[in-house]
Amino acid sequence: MTYFIFNGLDSRDFSLRISNISRPLLPEIRDHYEQIPGRHGSYLFPQPFGDRIVTVSCLLQTRTVEERLQMVRRISSWLSTNNKAMLWFSDEPDVFYLAKVSKAPDFEELLTLGRFVVEFTCEPFKYAADSREEFFDMDSNSVQSLYNNGTAEAYPTIVISAEYGEIDRPKITINDKYLLYTGLLTAGSTIEFNTEYFLANKSMERDILTTGAYDSSEDSILAYIDGEFGALMPGANTISYNSMNGQRARIRLVWKERFL
């Protein structure tokens, strides 16, 4: 029997049976077409994908009307969220959606039987259930290959660690987009780039060990970053690293593959 998990809870815990699931093959396509006078057809202006709408038809079978009323209250609390939550289906065990209920379901009653349809507004892409993680010990001016098995671009978190000594102006490049830290990365410290949320942070371990204090002004180092936040494209990608003083570094990438 197919079931789903939303907001950390299982549909089976609410005595629900799933009668139908509608999952579109693609997210909303928002391309714009412009008609050109004197020309056959139209000119295409491709646009990013819109949301993906997923609907789930549910049946609720209880022994008494009173039991049904109690279960309906529990279901209402379960489906009500302020933010998007993980939506996972048992017949798609390797991926999940990020979703929020988009409209109040109409609950139809017949004695102790009830039925309703839940409409979820989801982010365009499905996310792999498991994260990918890769480590590279890279010399300055070296290149590594990386394969993204997803069918959509993915935004990794990149960590540069000064495992082998201080690094002057470390630079990491994903395909054709680079991120450069214009400062000095001291031995044993790290820089973390979150390419999905455009964040750049430097570890505070050295400050705490040497001074016993935490310097919050160094928490975000976006002011010392040059370049663009890149993405891993479907298929083969290249990762390159270099530094001003030629120091070796340990590079760690963590990401979730995404699928149409």
Residue, then its C-alpha position, 0 to 999 in steps of 0.5 A: m500500500t502506498y503511503f506518504i510522509f509529510n512534516g515528519l509524520d506518516s499518513r498511516d499513523f492517521s488511518l489514511r489510505i491513498s486512493n490516488i496521487s497526481r505528480p506532474l512529469l515537469p514543474e510549471i513551464r513559464d516560457h514566454y512566446e512573442q509573436i513577431p509580425g511578418r514571421h511564421g510562428s513565435y520567438l521563444f523567451p525561456q523562463p525558469f521553472g515554476d512550482r510543482i503541484v502534487t495532489v494526494s487523494c485520501l480515504l479515512q475509515t474509522r469505527t465511529v463518528e467520534e473517532r473520525l472527529q478526533m482523527v480529523r483534528r489530528i490531520s488538520s494539525w499535521l497538515s498545517t505548517n508555516n514553512k515548506a516541509m519534506l514530502w516523501f512517497s513510499d513508491e519514490p524512496d530515493v527522492f523527496y519534495l519540499a512542499k506546503v499545503s496550498k489550499a484547505p482540503d474539502f472533507e467529504e463525510l459519509l457515516t464513518l468514512g471520509r475523503f479529501v484531496v490534499e494539494f501540495t505546492c512543491e519546489p520545482f525539483k525533487y531532492a535525493a534522499d541521501s547527500r553526496e560528499e566528495f573529498f579532494d586533497m588538491d595542489s595549487n593549480s590542479v583540477q578534479s572531475l566530478y559527476n552529478n547524477g541529477t537531472a538538474e543543477a545542484y548547489p553544493t557547500i564547499v569547504i576549503s581546509a588549510e590542512y597543510g599550512e596557511i593559504d594565501r588567497p585560496k580560489i575554487t572554481i566550479n566549471d567556469k565560475y570562481l570564488l576567491y577569498t582575498g585574505l589569508l586562511t591560517a593553518g588549521s582553519t577553514i572557509e565554507f561556501n554555501t552556493e545555494y544560499f550565497l553564504a561564506n563563513k570562516s571557522m573560528e577554531r583558531d581564534i578560540l584556541t589562541t585568544g579564548a574569544y570568539d570574533s563575531s565580525e569574522d563569522s561572515i566573510l562575504a566582504y572578502i569574497d570575489g567571484e560568483f557562486g557556481a552550480l554543479m550541472p547534470g553530468a560531468n563537472t570540473i573543480s579547480y583550486n589554486s592559491m597565491n602561495g601555492q599551498r595545498a588544500r583539502i577540498r570538501l563538497v557536499w550536495k543533494e542531487r536534484f531531479l526533474 
